[in-house]
Amino acid sequence: MKQELDYTRGAKPLYAQLYDILLNKLKSGEYKKNDVLPTEAEFEERFGVSRITARRALAELVAKGFVKRQAGIGTMVISTSEKQGIKTRISLVDGQQQAPITRKNLAIKFVQPPESIAALFGVKGRAPLQYLTRIICRENDAPAQVNYIWLTPRLGTLTLDDVEKGLYSAFEERNENIDAYQDIITAGLPDEEDCRILSIDPAVPLLIKTRKGFNDRGELVEYTIAKHMAHYYQYIVENSR
């Protein structure tokens, strides 16, 4: 029987609702130390959410120190209370986050990467890698962000149709789920391509987020350079216990 989540406008994201449910089960004693949590497929059946949503909720539990992922076993409870100590959360938050997002994939093609990126993917002789360009807009708005995404050769040849329903869905279908990532956020000015795609002046400041996304085997799946129009976003650092 599926447990109902709140899909109404303005409700918490589904992964956050699922995280809250699991947290309550941990704190109430329904899940105890050394218990193995249900699989992502079981969460999909029980709550009617995608595996990506389930994976993100579990990742939050891992980050808080409640559970750990163990090869051959699954997601195991290691604590029913949050680890003590100061935790820092760094996030990039859209100042218009209540407005709907529209994603548009512009092109996906094979491009010879810079030497540094070729080395990250372990390709020899700077062999071409698939390169996805997409923009993110707000409703009735000009593009607020452009993403340049380098993809692992393990994905095979992708088309725009393959990524239309979501890039991470395409990863999941090819057993390249993102299990961990590293973000680095800097600031800079747009280059000629950014100006053309975002329709901005070369003097407009951008927030630049560089992401490395890894599968559960620790292999690099995506290397993304996301360039955000600075006036749409806030860079927030929160300190909490």
PyMOL commands that set and color helices and strands:
alter all, ss='L'
color gray80, all
select helices_A, chain A and resi 14-28+40-47+51-63+115-121+124-126+153-155+160-163+167-173+192-198+230-232
alter helices_A, ss='H'
color red, helices_A
select strands_A, chain A and resi 67-70+74-77+87-94+101-111+129-138+143-151+180-188+206-214+220-229+233-240
alter strands_A, ss='S'
color yellow, strands_A
deselect
rebuild
show_as cartoon
